[in-house]
Amino acid sequence: MNPITELLDATLWIGGVPILWREIIGNVFGLLSAWAGMKRKVWAWPIGIVGNALLFTVFMGGLFHTPQNLDLYGQAGRQIMFIAVSLFGWYQWSATRRLAAGDTTGTGAESENAAAVQPRWASAKERTGIIIVAIVGTLVFAWIFQALGSWGPWADAWIFVGSILATYGMARGWTEFWLIWIGVDIVGVPLLFIAGYYPSAALYLIYGAFVAWGFIVWMRVQKEEAPARTATPVAVS
């Protein structure tokens, strides 16, 4: 057996229930990424990408012959979308941090302690766009996932669309992205428990409490840093 196969098949047994190590590790990377995102650290994005790659193999259970042997196309598909959006977020936050640190060379030499994003509320136009994408996207992807034979297509569709909206919102610095994540967790926990993806369901429970905390932290930062952004310099004669 080669190392890649050993990694894919490594299993932990708890109470007679097989749980893949890559599901556990992928979710741990996801939690680390969320924590770093709350702290507005750029390394949140590459850490998240590693977790996404591992979880893709988990949720394509029929293809990779997991113990559940279920294909959740929304869960698997969102890992691919996460990677794409995370690349955008990684670039966006890196550029913002360089500017905040006064580094115009692109080297990032002085940006280590600079915040990578400034939290703000989405505008009325942006919120309208979020709602439209959430509704239309869920309807469209539920139809697609049902046609593909996904298990739980409607819940899977909302989790897919909501996750993309939340990740994009994080990249743009919208404080509302934490609230979208809460909506994803509310649907995701029962779906994953019923489907037998216990580590992922447990993470969703932990993540639900975590994102509520993150929302409060970002609101506090937004309130504290707003006066500094709006202050007008006073000329000294």
C-alpha positions as CSV (number, residue, x, y, z in Angstrom):
1,M,0.0,0.0,0.0
2,N,1.5,3.4,-1.0
3,P,1.5,6.4,1.4
4,I,-1.3,8.2,-0.4
5,T,-3.6,5.2,-0.1
6,E,-2.7,4.8,3.6
7,L,-3.5,8.4,4.3
8,L,-6.9,8.1,2.5
9,D,-7.8,4.9,4.3
10,A,-6.5,5.7,7.8
11,T,-9.5,5.2,10.2
12,L,-10.2,5.8,13.8
13,W,-12.8,3.6,15.5
14,I,-15.0,5.2,18.2
15,G,-17.8,3.1,19.7
16,G,-17.6,0.7,16.8
17,V,-18.1,3.6,14.3
18,P,-15.4,4.1,11.7
19,I,-14.2,7.7,11.3
20,L,-11.6,8.7,8.7
21,W,-8.6,10.6,10.1
22,R,-8.7,12.9,7.0
23,E,-12.2,14.0,8.0
24,I,-10.9,14.9,11.5
25,I,-7.7,16.6,10.2
26,G,-9.6,18.5,7.5
27,N,-12.1,19.9,10.0
28,V,-9.3,20.9,12.4
29,F,-7.7,22.8,9.6
30,G,-11.0,24.5,8.9
31,L,-11.4,25.5,12.5
32,L,-7.8,26.9,12.5
33,S,-8.7,28.9,9.4
34,A,-11.8,30.3,11.0
35,W,-9.8,31.3,14.1
36,A,-7.2,33.0,12.0
37,G,-10.0,34.7,10.0
38,M,-11.4,36.2,13.2
39,K,-7.9,37.5,14.0
40,R,-7.7,38.9,10.5
41,K,-4.5,36.9,9.7
42,V,-3.6,36.2,6.0
43,W,-2.5,32.6,6.8
44,A,-6.2,31.8,7.4
45,W,-6.5,31.3,3.7
46,P,-3.8,28.7,2.9
47,I,-4.6,26.7,6.1
48,G,-8.2,26.6,4.9
49,I,-7.2,25.4,1.4
50,V,-5.4,22.4,2.9
51,G,-8.6,21.5,4.9
52,N,-10.8,21.9,1.8
53,A,-8.7,19.5,-0.2
54,L,-8.9,16.8,2.4
55,L,-12.7,17.3,3.0
56,F,-13.3,17.0,-0.8
57,T,-12.2,13.4,-0.6
58,V,-14.4,12.8,2.4
59,F,-17.7,14.1,1.0
60,M,-17.2,12.3,-2.3
61,G,-17.8,9.1,-0.3
62,G,-18.9,6.9,-3.2
63,L,-15.9,7.9,-5.3
64,F,-13.3,7.5,-2.5
65,H,-15.2,4.6,-0.8
66,T,-15.6,6.2,2.6
67,P,-17.4,4.3,5.4
68,Q,-20.5,6.4,4.7
69,N,-20.3,5.6,0.9
70,L,-22.5,8.7,0.2
71,D,-21.9,11.4,-2.3
72,L,-22.8,14.9,-1.0
73,Y,-22.2,16.9,-4.1
74,G,-22.9,20.2,-2.4
75,Q,-20.5,19.5,0.5
76,A,-17.8,18.3,-2.0
77,G,-18.4,21.0,-4.5
78,R,-18.1,23.7,-2.0
79,Q,-14.6,22.5,-1.1
80,I,-13.6,23.3,-4.7
81,M,-15.4,26.6,-4.6
82,F,-13.7,27.4,-1.2
83,I,-10.3,26.9,-2.8
84,A,-11.1,29.2,-5.7
85,V,-12.6,31.9,-3.4
86,S,-9.8,31.4,-0.8
87,L,-7.2,32.2,-3.5
88,F,-9.1,35.5,-4.1
89,G,-9.3,36.2,-0.4
90,W,-5.6,35.3,0.1
91,Y,-4.6,37.9,-2.6
92,Q,-7.1,40.5,-1.3
93,W,-6.0,40.3,2.4
94,S,-2.3,40.2,1.4
95,A,-2.6,43.4,-0.6
96,T,-4.7,45.1,2.1
97,R,-2.1,44.2,4.8
98,R,0.8,45.6,2.7
99,L,-1.1,48.9,2.2
100,A,-1.9,49.1,5.9
101,A,1.7,48.6,6.8
102,G,2.9,51.2,4.3
103,D,4.7,48.6,2.1
104,T,4.4,49.7,-1.5
105,T,7.1,47.4,-2.8
106,G,4.9,44.2,-2.6
107,T,7.5,42.4,-0.4
108,G,5.3,42.4,2.7
109,A,8.4,43.1,4.7
110,E,6.7,45.6,7.1
111,S,3.3,44.0,7.1
112,E,3.6,41.2,9.7
113,N,1.6,42.9,12.4
114,A,-0.8,44.8,10.1
115,A,-4.5,43.8,10.0
116,A,-5.4,42.1,6.7
117,V,-8.9,43.5,6.4
118,Q,-11.1,46.3,7.9
119,P,-14.5,44.9,9.0
120,R,-17.5,46.8,7.7
121,W,-21.2,46.3,7.1
122,A,-22.3,45.4,3.6
123,S,-24.0,48.2,1.7
124,A,-27.8,48.1,0.9
125,K,-26.9,47.1,-2.7
126,E,-24.5,44.4,-1.5
127,R,-27.1,43.0,1.0
128,T,-29.7,42.8,-1.8
129,G,-27.2,40.9,-3.9
130,I,-26.5,38.5,-1.0
131,I,-30.3,37.7,-0.6
132,I,-30.8,37.2,-4.4
133,V,-27.8,34.9,-4.7
134,A,-28.9,33.0,-1.6
135,I,-32.4,32.3,-2.9
136,V,-31.7,31.8,-6.6
137,G,-28.5,29.9,-5.9
138,T,-30.2,27.5,-3.5
139,L,-33.1,26.8,-6.0
140,V,-30.7,26.2,-8.9
141,F,-28.2,24.0,-7.1
142,A,-31.0,22.0,-5.3
143,W,-32.2,21.0,-8.8
144,I,-28.7,20.3,-10.0
145,F,-27.8,18.2,-6.9
146,Q,-31.1,16.3,-7.1
147,A,-30.4,15.5,-10.7
148,L,-26.9,14.2,-9.8
149,G,-28.3,12.0,-7.1
150,S,-27.0,14.0,-4.1
151,W,-28.1,12.9,-0.7
152,G,-30.3,15.6,0.8
153,P,-30.2,18.0,-2.2
154,W,-32.1,21.0,-0.7
155,A,-30.0,21.2,2.5
156,D,-26.9,20.4,0.5
157,A,-27.7,23.3,-1.9
158,W,-28.1,25.9,0.9
159,I,-24.9,24.8,2.6
160,F,-23.1,25.1,-0.7
161,V,-24.4,28.5,-1.6
162,G,-24.3,29.9,1.9
163,S,-20.7,28.7,2.3
164,I,-19.6,30.5,-0.8
165,L,-21.4,33.7,0.2
166,A,-19.8,33.6,3.6
167,T,-16.3,33.0,2.3
168,Y,-16.7,35.7,-0.3
169,G,-18.0,38.0,2.4
170,M,-15.0,37.3,4.6
171,A,-12.7,38.2,1.7
172,R,-14.5,41.5,1.3
173,G,-14.5,42.2,5.0
174,W,-18.3,42.2,5.4
175,T,-19.3,41.6,9.1
176,E,-22.5,39.9,7.9
177,F,-20.5,36.9,6.7
178,W,-20.5,35.5,10.3
179,L,-24.3,35.6,10.3
180,I,-24.4,33.7,7.0
181,W,-22.2,31.0,8.6
182,I,-24.6,30.6,11.4
183,G,-27.4,29.9,8.9
184,V,-25.2,27.3,7.2
185,D,-24.5,25.6,10.6
186,I,-28.2,25.4,11.5
187,V,-28.8,23.3,8.4
188,G,-25.5,21.5,8.3
189,V,-25.5,20.0,11.8
190,P,-28.6,17.8,11.3
191,L,-27.7,16.9,7.7
192,L,-24.2,15.6,8.6
193,F,-25.3,13.8,11.7
194,I,-28.0,11.9,9.8
195,A,-25.5,11.1,7.0
196,G,-23.0,9.8,9.5
197,Y,-20.3,12.4,9.1
198,Y,-19.9,12.8,12.8
199,P,-16.6,14.8,13.0
200,S,-17.9,17.3,10.5
201,A,-21.3,17.6,12.4
202,A,-19.4,18.1,15.7
203,L,-17.3,20.8,14.1
204,Y,-20.4,22.5,12.8
205,L,-21.7,22.6,16.5
206,I,-18.4,24.1,17.7
207,Y,-18.2,26.4,14.7
208,G,-21.7,27.7,15.5
209,A,-20.6,29.0,18.9
210,F,-17.3,30.2,17.4
211,V,-18.9,32.3,14.6
212,A,-21.2,33.9,17.1
213,W,-18.1,35.0,19.0
214,G,-16.3,36.0,15.8
215,F,-19.3,38.2,14.9
216,I,-19.1,40.0,18.2
217,V,-15.3,40.5,17.8
218,W,-15.6,41.9,14.3
219,M,-18.4,44.3,15.5
220,R,-16.2,45.5,18.3
221,V,-13.2,46.0,16.0
222,Q,-15.5,47.8,13.5
223,K,-16.7,50.2,16.2
224,E,-13.3,50.8,17.6
225,E,-11.5,51.4,14.3
226,A,-14.3,53.5,12.6
227,P,-13.3,56.8,14.4
228,A,-9.7,56.4,13.3
229,R,-10.8,56.0,9.6
230,T,-13.1,59.0,9.7
231,A,-10.9,61.4,11.6
232,T,-9.8,64.4,9.7
233,P,-6.2,65.5,10.1
234,V,-5.7,68.9,11.7
235,A,-3.3,71.3,10.0
236,V,-0.6,72.6,12.3
237,S,0.7,76.2,11.5
